[in-house]
């Protein structure tokens, strides 16, 4: 069972890499970055991705919990993704 769980986590991580392009912070449009930081004040370390639907995803820690949030149409809004049991 433990081996199967490890396999599923590894497979999920690999599959997510196929559907998202990791970005360096300077490649994220200023409007997206500013919108993110106005919504999630105090977050310093952010990993950015460009999703297959062309929206941006920010992965970060909020109060010690790993969180992912997706932009909606180039910074017009942010949608926090529900917590996943696979994240640690």
Secondary structure, 3 states (H helix, E strand, C coil): CHHHHHHHHHHHHHHHHHHEEEECHHHCCHHHHHHHHHHCCCCCCCEEEEECCCCEEEEEEECCEEEEEEECCCCCCEEECCCCCCCC
